[in-house]
Amino acid sequence: MPERDVDLLAAALRQDSADLTLYAAVLSANLADALPPGAVRVRRRRSVADRVAGREGAVAELDVTLGEQRLSLRLDGGRVAGEVCHEVRGIVLSRRHVGLDEWIDALAGALADAAASNARAREAVQRFLT
């Protein structure tokens, strides 16, 4: 995938990141729908009000595994922590703590790499670009 397409994908992923709670909910839903089963893991934080109302709750953690790369995003209140790991057969070989912008760039790159060889990942990329 050309570098320009990765930049466009990163811009599309970044588009609504001002409201982190909404951003995490939309991103996790879109990725879970578009990527192969097991590639996206979402952990939610449910308040009593969420339970009573039957709501899923707010996204607390989002883990995306594409190939040998695992990208984790943790949300706690208004703070966000990103992590990019190189993982082989469940063993983490390297781990880097990153900010939201760098995490989005890494996700865009991983999606672009996966799209080159996987039809479902290609669909995910197209969904973000259109």
NUFILUM-542520 format. One record per residue: x, y negated, z negated of N, C-alpha, C in turn. Coordinates in steps of 0.1 Angstrom, whole numbers, padded with zeros to 4 digits, always signed. Each point is the difference from the previous one (the first is absolute). Layout:
XYZXYZXYZ...
END
This chain:
+0009+0012+0000-0009-0012+0000+0009-0012+0000-0002-0010+0009+0008-0012+0000+0000-0008-0013+0011-0007-0002+0001-0008-0012-0012-0010-0002-0004-0006+0012-0011-0009-0001-0013+0006-0005-0003+0012+0004-0012+0007-0005+0001+0003-0015+0012+0003-0005+0002+0002-0015-0003-0014-0007+0005-0011+0006-0003-0013-0006-0014-0003+0000-0007+0003+0011-0015-0002+0000-0007+0009-0010+0004+0012-0002-0006+0009-0009+0003-0005-0015+0012-0005-0002+0002-0005-0014-0008-0013-0002-0002-0008+0010-0009-0012-0002-0014+0004-0003-0005+0010+0007-0013+0005-0002-0002+0006-0014+0010+0007-0004+0000+0006-0014+0000-0011-0011+0007-0011+0003+0002-0011-0009-0012-0009-0001-0009+0001+0010-0010-0010+0003-0008-0004-0012-0005+0009-0008-0009-0003-0011+0006+0002-0014+0013-0001-0001+0007+0004-0013-0001-0011-0011-0007-0011+0003-0002-0010-0011-0007+0005-0012-0011+0007+0003-0008+0006-0011+0004+0015-0001+0010+0003-0010+0006+0013+0000-0010+0011-0003-0010-0002-0008-0010+0010-0003-0007+0004+0012-0005-0009+0008-0008+0002+0012+0010+0006+0011+0012-0005+0001+0010+0005+0009+0003+0015-0002+0002+0003-0013+0003+0014-0003-0012+0009+0004-0012-0004-0003-0012+0008+0003-0001+0002+0015+0001-0010+0007-0002+0001+0015+0012+0008+0006+0012-0003-0004+0011+0007+0006+0000+0015-0004-0004+0003-0012+0000+0015-0004-0011+0007+0008-0012-0007+0002-0011+0007+0007+0004+0002+0015+0006-0011+0006+0004+0001+0014+0010+0011+0002+0010+0000-0008+0011+0010+0001-0005+0014-0002-0008+0002-0010-0006+0013-0004-0008+0006+0012-0008-0009+0006-0008+0004+0012+0008+0003+0012+0011-0007+0002+0007+0001+0013+0012+0010+0000+0006+0003-0012+0011+0008+0000-0004+0015-0004+0009+0009+0003-0003+0014-0003-0003+0003-0015-0008+0010-0003-0004+0003-0014+0013+0002-0008+0001-0005-0012+0011+0001-0008+0011-0011+0001-0001-0008+0011+0010-0010+0002-0002-0012-0009-0013-0002-0005-0003-0012-0008-0006+0005-0014+0006-0004-0010-0005+0003-0014-0004-0013-0007-0012-0001-0005-0004-0012-0007-0004+0003-0014+0005-0007-0010-0004+0001-0013-0008-0013-0004-0011+0002-0006-0009-0012-0003-0001-0002-0015-0002-0012-0004-0003-0004-0014-0014-0003-0001-0008+0008-0008-0014-0003-0001-0004-0005-0014-0006-0011+0000-0005-0006-0013-0013+0007-0003-0005-0003-0012-0013+0005-0005-0011-0005+0010+0001-0012+0004-0010-0006+0009+0000+0007+0013+0012+0004+0005+0001+0008+0013-0007+0013-0002+0003+0007-0011-0006+0013-0002-0015-0001-0001-0005-0010-0007-0015-0001-0002-0006-0003+0014+0006-0008+0008-0005-0004+0013+0003+0010+0011+0007+0010-0004+0004+0011+0010+0010-0005+0011+0008-0010-0004+0010-0005+0009+0013+0008-0001+0008+0000+0010+0013+0007+0000+0010-0006-0009+0000-0013-0002+0009-0007-0008+0011-0007+0009+0009-0007-0006+0010-0008+0008+0012+0009+0002+0007-0002+0011+0012+0008+0004+0011-0004-0010+0006+0009-0006+0011-0002-0009+0013+0004+0006+0000+0011+0008+0012+0005+0007-0004+0005+0014+0008-0003+0009-0001+0005+0014+0013+0006+0004+0000+0013+0004+0012+0007+0005-0003+0004+0014+0009-0003+0009-0001+0004+0014+0013+0008+0003-0002+0012+0005+0011+0009+0004-0001+0002+0015+0011-0005+0007+0001+0002+0014+0014+0005+0003+0000+0013+0004+0013+0006+0002+0008+0002-0013+0012-0005+0000+0009+0001-0012-0001-0013-0008-0009-0009+0003-0001-0013-0007-0013+0000-0008+0001-0004-0013-0012-0002-0009+0000-0014-0004-0011-0007+0003-0001-0014-0004-0011-0001-0011+0004-0005-0011-0009-0002-0011-0002-0014-0004-0013-0003-0002-0004-0014-0004-0008+0001-0013+0005-0007-0010-0007+0000-0013-0005-0014-0003-0013+0000-0004-0007-0013-0004-0003+0000-0014+0003-0010-0008-0003-0001-0014-0003-0014-0003-0013-0003-0001-0005-0014-0002+0003-0007+0013+0007-0011-0001+0004-0008+0012+0014+0003+0005+0006+0010-0006+0014+0004+0004+0000+0012+0010+0009+0000+0009+0002+0011+0009+0014+0004+0000+0002+0013+0001+0014+0006+0001+0000+0010+0011+0009-0001+0009+0002+0009+0011+0012+0008-0002-0001+0012+0006+0012+0009+0000+0000+0008+0013+0012+0001+0005+0003+0008+0012+0009+0011-0003-0004+0012+0002+0008+0012-0003+0003+0008+0012+0012+0006+0001+0004+0010+0010-0001+0013-0007-0010+0008+0004-0003+0013-0007+0001+0012+0010+0006+0010-0004+0001+0012+0008-0004+0012-0009-0011+0007+0005-0005+0011-0007-0003-0002-0015-0006-0012-0002-0004-0003-0014+0012-0006-0009+0012-0001+0006+0011-0005-0008+0003-0014+0005+0000-0010-0009+0003-0014+0003+0015-0001+0001+0005-0004+0012+0014-0002+0003+0004-0014-0003-0009-0009+0003+0003-0015-0003-0013-0007-0003+0001-0010-0009-0012-0007-0004+0004-0015+0000-0009-0009+0006+0003-0014+0000-0012-0007-0004+0001-0009-0010-0011-0009-0005+0000-0012+0009-0012-0003+0006-0001-0011+0009-0012-0009-0003+0000-0012+0005-0012-0009-0001-0010+0004+0011-0012-0006-0001-0011+0003+0009+0004-0002+0015+0006-0011+0003+0004-0002+0014+0009+0011+0006+0010+0004-0008+0009+0010+0005-0007+0014+0000-0009+0002-0009-0008+0012+0000-0009+0001+0013-0006-0011+0003-0008+0000+0012+0008+0002+0013+0012-0006+0000+0009+0002+0012+0004+0015+0000+0003+0006-0011+0004+0014+0000-0012+0009+0004-0012-0003-0004-0012+0007+0004-0002-0001+0015+0001-0012+0005-0001-0002+0015+0010+0008+0007+0012+0000-0004+0010+0008+0007-0002+0015-0001-0005+0005-0012-0003+0014-0001-0012+0004+0008-0010-0009+0001-0012+0003+0008+0004+0000+0015+0009-0009+0004+0004-0001+0014+0008+0013+0004+0009+0004-0009+0008+0012+0002-0010+0012+0001-0009+0001-0009-0010+0011+0000-0008+0000+0013-0004-0012+0004-0009-0001+0012+0007+0005+0012+0013-0001+0001+0008+0005+0011-0002+0015+0002-0003+0007-0011-0001+0015+0002-0013+0006-0005-0010-0009-0005-0012+0006-0006-0012-0008+0005-0010+0007+0005-0012-0007+0005-0008-0007-0010-0001+0006-0012-0008-0007-0011+0007-0012-0005+0013+0000-0001+0008-0012-0004-0001-0011+0011-0001+0004+0013-0001-0009+0011-0014-0007-0001-0010+0007-0004-0013-0005-0002+0000-0010-0012+0007+0003-0010+0001-0010-0012+0007-0013+0005+0010+0001+0007+0007-0012+0005-0009-0008+0009-0007+0007+0009-0010-0007+0009-0011-0007-0008-0004+0006-0011-0011-0005-0009+0005-0013-0006+0013-0001-0004+0005-0012-0006+0003-0011+0010+0003+0004+0012+0004-0010+0010-0012-0006+0007-0012+0006-0001-0012-0005+0007-0010-0005-0010
END
